[in-house]
Amino acid sequence: MMSKDDFLLDDLDDEKTVEFIKNYLPQDLKEKFSDDQIYYFLDLIDEYYMESGVLDSSTDSDGFIDIDLDEIVEYVIKESKKDDMGEFDPEDILFVVQGEMEYGNSLGLVE
């Protein structure tokens, strides 16, 4: 079970991730997504990682796991539509997914 401090750290990390993504997005997309939408997309990205089994995958010879960004985008679009959150352009969602990935790179979590 997560402690109160774990929840606060997780919230702080989410805030930093959202800010990073907003700065990563091209100018024409910066105003297109609300913070709440970006938080929602982050939840879906995390859900994808957990449900797809990608985190349990074996690494390649260089120690990396192959992650198909297009599959994540498809998952986010499908779940958003199913949850009545709207229909989104795959190219726009790809920028959010890439921004989340780049944030991980900036922390040294992924290469």
Secondary structure, 3 states (H helix, E strand, C coil): CCCHHHHHHHHHHHHHHHHHHHHHCCHHHHCCCCHHHHHHHHHHHHHHHHHHCHHHCCCCCCCCCCCCHHHHHHHHHHHHHHCCCCCCCHHHHHHHHHHHHHHHHHHCCCC
